[in-house]
Amino acid sequence: MASDAHDELPKISQLVELTSDAVVVCGHDGTIAHANSRFLELSGKTRSDAVGADIKDLLFSDAFERAVNHGLPFPINGDPVALKLKLADGSFVPVEARAIPIGHRTVELRKKFSLSLKARDRVLVVIRSLAEQYARDRQMRRVLSELQAANKRLSGTLAVIMATVGADNLPEMLDSVLNKLVDALDADGSTMYFAENGGFKLRAISRSLERSFVPEFIPYGAGIPTYVLREARACRISVVPAGEGTASSGVFYDLDRRRTRPLRVQDAPSFKTLIAVPVFFGQQVMGVMELGWKRPCMPRAYDVSVLEVICDYLSIELVSLIASMRSRRAAELTRSLNTVRDTIFSLEDDRNSAWAEVVAEVKRVLSCHICPVVFDAGRGCYVLDYEGGSQVALPGGIEWLTSSTTAPAAQVAPGVADYFAHERTGLTADGDDFDNARVTRIDRLSRAGEWLLAHDLPNQGVFVELGLHADEEGTQDPRAAFAANPAAGALITHGDAERLAQCRSVLFLRDNTQEPIDDVEYDYVVRITREYEMLFRRVEQKEADRRIAQTLQSGMQSSLGRVPGITSDALYSSATRQALVGGDFYTLIRLPDDRAVMILGDVSGKGVEAASMSALVKTALSAYAWEGASPVHMVRSLNSMLMSFSRVETFATMFVAKIDLRRRSALYCSAGHPPSMLLRRRALASSGAAVPDDGEEPAGPQTTEIELLSRQSGVVGAFEGMAFNSGSFTFAPGDMLFMYTDGAIEGRNAAGEFFGEQRLRDVLLARAGEGVEGLCQKVLDELDAFTDSALEDDIALVALRFD
């Protein structure tokens, strides 16, 4: 700042306008010679008011006092000092001031402050608003807090997913998932309901709800789970329990659709606000997960997305664990069935004693009440003998019980059914092919179930009637037996094994605190009934595995999302020689700003483990896509995640493309996958040559050219330091992208010749002119014709047309 005394101030005034700080140039007596625009803005003064004013009238100490001895309120050695700046309206703001002397003797004054100062020597004062600094600090802390919350949710989501990988115990997995969710999303609790016969059964709660009231069973047609299934979406819900506010009965309010629904007291959750997400497996409902807060609030949309992602992945893991759990239950029932077989075989000559042993075994295994149904000669009707005390006359005879069919439950949503009501096991038996016996289910909503509930009796279970055999003593019609021997009509008490042995009509019942008799247990009763009637039939466990695999096969189909600007066609075909679940998968994800991510892959192996791993891979890639990662970063992150699973011995090939529809370009990463094919539609000139692409959909005669996306990388999940490469391509309206798994080119004919990439190209060139709709089926038809429908591997085909 060295300058003449004549032009010193003009140069300084120009310099101080370049800084974002408030700057004042004043004399040693405090008279302001110049103030920059930032100071005028901060103090609220005009330049005419500021220049010539005394700075001691503007800057005061923290105690709002002037400097002593009428001196400057700040040191002039550059040290910062906290002061109060008086504004034009008389208010004060906290500021930080630093001052140094300027002029032709600045250097000497810095060395020795005792020198006399001349009139033209001035002081440069830099002023910063502490209020603005505090505001910036608060904003920074708020942003940091939001980033920490987002990071916590992301890490919590990955922790939940990783907690399910390799889980082999359903209760432990659900407990881990629910508690990790509560921690990650700062909620007060979480619950998991499974769809059961007639309603929803509570299967797990977070530890924070152990001392809270949580409904254990919610029937269809009532409560929040039914509403969520009818909506078939994640719902943000606010709950007003009965007695609070103006509500005479409880209600819940859908925060997104702005709907109010009644809520019974017994169905009310322990939350004031919650997110309820349906858990689907294919088109079948498995249950509902709830995450809640005990205070009124507005759940964030990000939390809803987190729960949806977790539930999508959890559904696959649940199927595997449920199948395992049902297999263990089936194994337990099979052991019991073998015990029954041994009993029947050893007591073959004493059918009555054998039946008594069978009934006792059923009671032990099913944890149910045994209620004999006998004919009371004194009343002339059938009675139900409960616990040897309550003897209630039935409103009808045996036919009334066997014809008491299940009443229709409340409809939840088209196509939604109880998953557990349809899965079968090796104990499956047809209850209609008995010679004489009958087995009838008693549900809560059946006519018999409602009658039992009205008499305060257990109202869900199975009714078994063994039928009449003329060659067995004591098994003729009870009314005829009573006529011949009145003592035979005496009521059977619960503790009388001998009389129980002679009773061939029995209700096996559970009360409302227990789970309904599920299909596996019902089949067990049917099987035992048949074993007693037919003595022995072997259970085919292999059939159970086949049926479970078929259920998984039908539910694990991939699907493509709808993206404006893209017409898609896809097909998945399972190998015909093995009805097992494969690891092929594909998905199309719509992103904001006219972007999309296409994922197609193949996980090594087959069966439930391969399907579970493919679900993990697809879920992880989908999460990376929503984070905005490029295809190479998505694949690299997935490789690191798979390598962290030390016990997982599997790898995957995949094609990932990030498509920008506005720019008509895409980035891709092909990791160990067969090269995808880009079918370019080109107009034909009069000479027959293809017209260069001008970015518009061709009109008139057209031809098809195929470009291989040949930029390749290694497989995913095999090596820690695998390098992955990125490729790119552009497209025009009408161009198509065709993707496939290796099963499409590795199919062989009877002579052992591969279908190959060249045949696939020829098929596409021949069929591309017919449009994208049905293109995958046409390719599969050609492949079936070549291999005589003898495919040895699963096949996934996807075609995208850029419109």
Secondary structure in CASP SS format (residue, H / E / C, confidence):
PFRMAT SS
TARGET T0000
AUTHOR 0000-0000-0000
METHOD secondary structure of the structure
MODEL  1
M C 1.00
A C 1.00
S C 1.00
D C 1.00
A C 1.00
H C 1.00
D C 1.00
E H 1.00
L H 1.00
P H 1.00
K H 1.00
I H 1.00
S H 1.00
Q H 1.00
L H 1.00
V H 1.00
E C 1.00
L C 1.00
T C 1.00
S C 1.00
D C 1.00
A E 1.00
V E 1.00
V E 1.00
V E 1.00
C E 1.00
G E 1.00
H C 1.00
D C 1.00
G C 1.00
T E 1.00
I E 1.00
A E 1.00
H E 1.00
A E 1.00
N C 1.00
S H 1.00
R H 1.00
F H 1.00
L H 1.00
E H 1.00
L H 1.00
S H 1.00
G C 1.00
K C 1.00
T C 1.00
R H 1.00
S H 1.00
D H 1.00
A H 1.00
V C 1.00
G C 1.00
A C 1.00
D E 1.00
I H 1.00
K H 1.00
D H 1.00
L C 1.00
L E 1.00
F E 1.00
S C 1.00
D C 1.00
A C 1.00
F C 1.00
E C 1.00
R C 1.00
A C 1.00
V H 1.00
N H 1.00
H H 1.00
G C 1.00
L C 1.00
P C 1.00
F C 1.00
P C 1.00
I C 1.00
N C 1.00
G C 1.00
D C 1.00
P C 1.00
V E 1.00
A E 1.00
L E 1.00
K E 1.00
L E 1.00
K E 1.00
L C 1.00
A C 1.00
D C 1.00
G C 1.00
S C 1.00
F E 1.00
V E 1.00
P E 1.00
V E 1.00
E E 1.00
A E 1.00
R E 1.00
A E 1.00
I E 1.00
P E 1.00
I E 1.00
G C 1.00
H C 1.00
R C 1.00
T H 1.00
V H 1.00
E H 1.00
L H 1.00
R H 1.00
K H 1.00
K C 1.00
F C 1.00
S C 1.00
L C 1.00
S C 1.00
L C 1.00
K C 1.00
A C 1.00
R C 1.00
D C 1.00
R E 1.00
V E 1.00
L E 1.00
V E 1.00
V E 1.00
I E 1.00
R E 1.00
S E 1.00
L H 1.00
A H 1.00
E H 1.00
Q H 1.00
Y H 1.00
A H 1.00
R H 1.00
D H 1.00
R H 1.00
Q H 1.00
M H 1.00
R H 1.00
R H 1.00
V H 1.00
L H 1.00
S H 1.00
E H 1.00
L H 1.00
Q H 1.00
A H 1.00
A H 1.00
N H 1.00
K H 1.00
R H 1.00
L H 1.00
S H 1.00
G H 1.00
T H 1.00
L H 1.00
A H 1.00
V H 1.00
I H 1.00
M H 1.00
A H 1.00
T H 1.00
V C 1.00
G C 1.00
A C 1.00
D C 1.00
N C 1.00
L H 1.00
P H 1.00
E H 1.00
M H 1.00
L H 1.00
D H 1.00
S H 1.00
V H 1.00
L H 1.00
N H 1.00
K H 1.00
L H 1.00
V H 1.00
D H 1.00
A H 1.00
L C 1.00
D C 1.00
A C 1.00
D C 1.00
G E 1.00
S E 1.00
T E 1.00
M E 1.00
Y E 1.00
F E 1.00
A E 1.00
E E 1.00
N C 1.00
G C 1.00
G E 1.00
F E 1.00
K E 1.00
L E 1.00
R E 1.00
A E 1.00
I E 1.00
S C 1.00
R H 1.00
S H 1.00
L H 1.00
E C 1.00
R C 1.00
S C 1.00
F C 1.00
V C 1.00
P C 1.00
E C 1.00
F E 1.00
I E 1.00
P E 1.00
Y C 1.00
G C 1.00
A C 1.00
G H 1.00
I H 1.00
P H 1.00
T H 1.00
Y H 1.00
V H 1.00
L H 1.00
R H 1.00
E H 1.00
A C 1.00
R C 1.00
A C 1.00
C E 1.00
R E 1.00
I E 1.00
S E 1.00
V E 1.00
V E 1.00
P C 1.00
A C 1.00
G C 1.00
E C 1.00
G C 1.00
T C 1.00
A C 1.00
S C 1.00
S C 1.00
G E 1.00
V E 1.00
F E 1.00
Y E 1.00
D E 1.00
L C 1.00
D C 1.00
R C 1.00
R C 1.00
R E 1.00
T E 1.00
R E 1.00
P E 1.00
L E 1.00
R C 1.00
V H 1.00
Q H 1.00
D H 1.00
A C 1.00
P C 1.00
S C 1.00
F C 1.00
K C 1.00
T E 1.00
L E 1.00
I E 1.00
A E 1.00
V E 1.00
P E 1.00
V E 1.00
F E 1.00
F E 1.00
G C 1.00
Q C 1.00
Q E 1.00
V E 1.00
M E 1.00
G E 1.00
V E 1.00
M E 1.00
E E 1.00
L E 1.00
G E 1.00
W E 1.00
K C 1.00
R C 1.00
P C 1.00
C C 1.00
M C 1.00
P C 1.00
R C 1.00
A H 1.00
Y H 1.00
D H 1.00
V H 1.00
S H 1.00
V H 1.00
L H 1.00
E H 1.00
V H 1.00
I H 1.00
C H 1.00
D H 1.00
Y H 1.00
L H 1.00
S H 1.00
I H 1.00
E H 1.00
L H 1.00
V H 1.00
S H 1.00
L H 1.00
I H 1.00
A H 1.00
S H 1.00
M H 1.00
R H 1.00
S H 1.00
R H 1.00
R H 1.00
A H 1.00
A H 1.00
E H 1.00
L H 1.00
T H 1.00
R H 1.00
S H 1.00
L H 1.00
N H 1.00
T H 1.00
V H 1.00
R H 1.00
D H 1.00
T H 1.00
I H 1.00
F H 1.00
S H 1.00
L C 1.00
E C 1.00
D C 1.00
D C 1.00
R H 1.00
N H 1.00
S H 1.00
A H 1.00
W H 1.00
A H 1.00
E H 1.00
V H 1.00
V H 1.00
A H 1.00
E H 1.00
V H 1.00
K H 1.00
R H 1.00
V H 1.00
L H 1.00
S C 1.00
C C 1.00
H E 1.00
I E 1.00
C E 1.00
P E 1.00
V E 1.00
V E 1.00
F E 1.00
D E 1.00
A C 1.00
G C 1.00
R C 1.00
G C 1.00
C E 1.00
Y E 1.00
V E 1.00
L E 1.00
D E 1.00
Y E 1.00
E C 1.00
G C 1.00
G C 1.00
S E 1.00
Q E 1.00
V E 1.00
A E 1.00
L C 1.00
P C 1.00
G C 1.00
G C 1.00
I H 1.00
E H 1.00
W H 1.00
L H 1.00
T H 1.00
S C 1.00
S C 1.00
T C 1.00
T C 1.00
A C 1.00
P C 1.00
A C 1.00
A C 1.00
Q C 1.00
V C 1.00
A C 1.00
P C 1.00
G C 1.00
V C 1.00
A C 1.00
D E 1.00
Y H 1.00
F H 1.00
A H 1.00
H C 1.00
E C 1.00
R C 1.00
T C 1.00
G C 1.00
L C 1.00
T C 1.00
A C 1.00
D C 1.00
G C 1.00
D C 1.00
D C 1.00
F C 1.00
D C 1.00
N C 1.00
A C 1.00
R E 1.00
V E 1.00
T E 1.00
R E 1.00
I E 1.00
D C 1.00
R C 1.00
L C 1.00
S C 1.00
R H 1.00
A H 1.00
G H 1.00
E H 1.00
W H 1.00
L H 1.00
L H 1.00
A H 1.00
H C 1.00
D C 1.00
L C 1.00
P C 1.00
N C 1.00
Q E 1.00
G E 1.00
V E 1.00
F E 1.00
V E 1.00
E E 1.00
L C 1.00
G C 1.00
L C 1.00
H C 1.00
A C 1.00
D C 1.00
E C 1.00
E C 1.00
G C 1.00
T C 1.00
Q C 1.00
D C 1.00
P H 1.00
R H 1.00
A H 1.00
A H 1.00
F H 1.00
A H 1.00
A H 1.00
N C 1.00
P H 1.00
A H 1.00
A H 1.00
G H 1.00
A C 1.00
L C 1.00
I C 1.00
T C 1.00
H C 1.00
G C 1.00
D C 1.00
A H 1.00
E H 1.00
R H 1.00
L H 1.00
A H 1.00
Q H 1.00
C C 1.00
R C 1.00
S E 1.00
V E 1.00
L E 1.00
F E 1.00
L E 1.00
R E 1.00
D C 1.00
N C 1.00
T C 1.00
Q C 1.00
E C 1.00
P C 1.00
I C 1.00
D C 1.00
D H 1.00
V H 1.00
E H 1.00
Y H 1.00
D H 1.00
Y H 1.00
V H 1.00
V H 1.00
R H 1.00
I H 1.00
T H 1.00
R H 1.00
E H 1.00
Y H 1.00
E H 1.00
M H 1.00
L C 1.00
F C 1.00
R C 1.00
R C 1.00
V C 1.00
E C 1.00
Q H 1.00
K H 1.00
E H 1.00
A H 1.00
D H 1.00
R H 1.00
R H 1.00
I H 1.00
A H 1.00
Q H 1.00
T H 1.00
L H 1.00
Q H 1.00
S H 1.00
G H 1.00
M C 1.00
Q C 1.00
S C 1.00
S C 1.00
L C 1.00
G C 1.00
R C 1.00
V C 1.00
P C 1.00
G C 1.00
I E 1.00
T E 1.00
S E 1.00
D E 1.00
A E 1.00
L E 1.00
Y E 1.00
S E 1.00
S C 1.00
A C 1.00
T C 1.00
R C 1.00
Q C 1.00
A C 1.00
L C 1.00
V C 1.00
G E 1.00
G E 1.00
D E 1.00
F E 1.00
Y E 1.00
T E 1.00
L E 1.00
I E 1.00
R E 1.00
L E 1.00
P C 1.00
D C 1.00
D C 1.00
R E 1.00
A E 1.00
V E 1.00
M E 1.00
I E 1.00
L E 1.00
G E 1.00
D E 1.00
V E 1.00
S E 1.00
G E 1.00
K E 1.00
G H 1.00
V H 1.00
E H 1.00
A H 1.00
A H 1.00
S H 1.00
M H 1.00
S H 1.00
A H 1.00
L H 1.00
V H 1.00
K H 1.00
T H 1.00
A H 1.00
L H 1.00
S H 1.00
A H 1.00
Y H 1.00
A H 1.00
W H 1.00
E C 1.00
G C 1.00
A C 1.00
S C 1.00
P H 1.00
V H 1.00
H H 1.00
M H 1.00
V H 1.00
R H 1.00
S H 1.00
L H 1.00
N H 1.00
S H 1.00
M H 1.00
L H 1.00
M H 1.00
S H 1.00
F C 1.00
S C 1.00
R C 1.00
V C 1.00
E C 1.00
T C 1.00
F C 1.00
A E 1.00
T E 1.00
M E 1.00
F E 1.00
V E 1.00
A E 1.00
K E 1.00
I E 1.00
D E 1.00
L C 1.00
R C 1.00
R C 1.00
R C 1.00
S E 1.00
A E 1.00
L E 1.00
Y E 1.00
C E 1.00
S E 1.00
A E 1.00
G C 1.00
H C 1.00
P C 1.00
P C 1.00
S E 1.00
M E 1.00
L E 1.00
L E 1.00
R E 1.00
R E 1.00
R E 1.00
A E 1.00
L E 1.00
A C 1.00
S C 1.00
S C 1.00
G C 1.00
A C 1.00
A E 1.00
V C 1.00
P C 1.00
D C 1.00
D C 1.00
G C 1.00
E C 1.00
E C 1.00
P C 1.00
A C 1.00
G C 1.00
P C 1.00
Q E 1.00
T E 1.00
T E 1.00
E E 1.00
I E 1.00
E E 1.00
L E 1.00
L E 1.00
S C 1.00
R C 1.00
Q E 1.00
S E 1.00
G C 1.00
V C 1.00
V E 1.00
G C 1.00
A C 1.00
F C 1.00
E C 1.00
G C 1.00
M C 1.00
A C 1.00
F C 1.00
N C 1.00
S C 1.00
G E 1.00
S E 1.00
F E 1.00
T E 1.00
F C 1.00
A C 1.00
P C 1.00
G C 1.00
D C 1.00
M E 1.00
L E 1.00
F E 1.00
M E 1.00
Y E 1.00
T C 1.00
D H 1.00
G H 1.00
A H 1.00
I C 1.00
E C 1.00
G C 1.00
R E 1.00
N C 1.00
A C 1.00
A C 1.00
G C 1.00
E C 1.00
F E 1.00
F C 1.00
G H 1.00
E H 1.00
Q H 1.00
R H 1.00
L H 1.00
R H 1.00
D H 1.00
V H 1.00
L H 1.00
L H 1.00
A H 1.00
R H 1.00
A H 1.00
G H 1.00
E H 1.00
G C 1.00
V C 1.00
E C 1.00
G C 1.00
L H 1.00
C H 1.00
Q H 1.00
K H 1.00
V H 1.00
L H 1.00
D H 1.00
E H 1.00
L H 1.00
D H 1.00
A H 1.00
F H 1.00
T H 1.00
D C 1.00
S C 1.00
A C 1.00
L C 1.00
E C 1.00
D C 1.00
D C 1.00
I E 1.00
A E 1.00
L E 1.00
V E 1.00
A E 1.00
L E 1.00
R E 1.00
F E 1.00
D C 1.00
END
